[in-house]
Amino acid sequence: MLVTLIAAARSSTLLDARFGDDRPLDTAGWRELERAIPALLPLAAAELRYCSPTPGSRQTGEAIGLAPLAQPALRDCDMGRWSGLTLQEVTAREPGAVDVWLSDPRSAPHGGEPLLSFVARVGGWLDTRPIDDDGRVVAVTEPSVIRAAMLYALKAPPLSYWRTEVHPLSVVSLSGGRGRWSLRLG
């Protein structure tokens, strides 16, 4: 099986990115998406088409012709009381808590979901896709979810999450199934 993950077009500038951001696409995001549509259109042929429940993911999926089904398991990490805040705002308010969050993948100083639980949730979603050797699945979601999926597939150490970047409209493919995933480039 081949699972292709597409990072939703942006809904804010990097400096204005907020934890749990569920705003619709901004003007720049729509422009970038319009330029990317020709390259992404072939992905609409996938048998199963999903998106995270956020407006930006749904808008991205609909624009490329997916008519995606929202999947709660593909939502961003639950950031508890930090939701809606920028990293800069949280760091100014709770610098010690941010340090703990970045260094201990089991911690959830924000009161939400620990990094390890987030990666396990995303991995669980991957592992429950119907197995079909020739099957194709496509999902539009937040870059953080794609980072978690890559960690799960590679069985990488949790702190590798902070060393992985996924930009809006990036495409990552995973092949395999049920705990035996491989990152597929190209």
N, C-alpha and C positions, 0 to 999 in steps of 0.2 A: 504494500500500500504506500501511496505517496501523499503526504500531508504538506500542503503549501500554505505558509503563513504570510500574510501581507500586513505590514504596519500601516495603520490608519493614517490618512493625511493629517496634517497638523491642525490643531485648534487654537494654538497660541505660540508665541515665540518661545525659544528655549528659556530665556530669563523669566518669562511669565508662566512657565509650566508649573502646574499645581498638582499636589497629590490628590488622586481621585478626581481628576479633571474630567467632567462630563459635558463640556461645552461643545456645541456644534462646530463644524469646520469654519475657520476664518477665511477671509478673502485670499490670503496668500496660499492657504491650504487648498482651496478650490482651484486656484491657478496651477499649482503643482500637480494636482490630480488630473486636470484637463490635459496637461502635457504627457502624463504617464498612462493615460487610458489606452492608447494604441498598444503599448507593450503588455498591459495587464488584461486586455480583453480575452485572449485565449484561455485564461484561467477560469472563465465563466463556464467552460465546458465540463468542469468537474461534476461528478455525480452528487456529491454532498457539499453544500455551501453554507458557511456559518459566519457569524460575527459576534463580537462582544456586545453587551447591551448598551454601549455608549452611543450617543448620537453621531459622533465622528466616525466610528467604525461602521455603523449602519449606512451613513451617507457615502462613505468610501465604497462599500460593497455594492450599494445600489447604483452608484455612478459607473461601475465597471460591469454592470449587468448580472450580478450574482443573485439578486433577490434572496439575501442571506437570512437564515434562521438564527435568532439571537440565542446564545448559549451562556447562561450565568457563570459556568466554570471558566469562561474566557475573559471574565472581568479582571480589571486591574487589582493589584494587591490592596486589601482593606487597610487603609492607613489610619483608622480610628480618628482620634481628635485632631490629627494633622490634615485630614481631608480638607481640601479647599485652600490650603496654605502652600507657599513656595518653600523650597529648601532653605533659602536665605531667611525667610521669616521664622521657620522652625529653629534654625541654627541660632538666631538671635534670642529666641525665647528659651530654648532648651538645649544648649550646646552639649551638655553631658549625655542627654538622652540620644542625641544624634550620633555621638561617638559610639555609644553602646549598640545602637541599631546597625551602624556600619561595620562593627567588628564582631558581633555575635548573631549568627543567622537564626538562633533560637529565640531571640529577644523580640519583644513587641512593646517598646516603651510608649508607643503612641496609643496602645490599647486595642490595636487591630490585629492583623494577621502577621505572624513571624515569616521571615523569608523562606525558611524550610517548609512551612505549611503551604505557602503560595506556590513554590516549585512543585510540591507533591500534588496540589490541586490541579495544576496545569498538566502534569504528567499523567494523572488519573484520567483527565479528559482525553489525552492522546491514546492511552491504553484501552479506552472503551470505544474507540471508533470501530465500526464493523470491519473485520479483516477480509480483504479481497486482494489477492496479489496484484491485480491490475487496477484496483480501485484508486480513485483520485478524490481527495478532499481539499477544499480551500477554505481558509478562515481569515477574516480581517479582524485585527485586534490591536491593542496598544503595544508599543515597543517593549514595555516591561514584560508582557506575557510571552512575547517571542524570546526574550532573553531567558526567561524561566524555562521555556520549552527546550531551548538549546542546552542549558545546563542539565536538564533531565535526560535528554537524549545522549549527551556525552558522558553522563555520570561524573561531571566535573565538580570539584570542590565548591561548596556554596558561595564562598567569598569571590569566586570567579565571576559571579553575577555583576559585581561592581567594576569589572574589567571588560565588560561586553557592551558594545554600543549597537543600537539598532535605530536607524533614522526613519522618519516618516516615508512611507511608500517603499521601504525595503521589502524584499521578498526572500524568504528562507524556506527551504524544503527539507523535510525529514522523511526518510524511507524506513520501512520495517513494520513493527507492530508490537504491542504488548511487552513493554520493557526491553525491547531489542531495537532501538532506534539508531539511525545513523544520520548525521548531518550531510546534506547533499548540496554541493555548490555547483553553480553553472547551469 
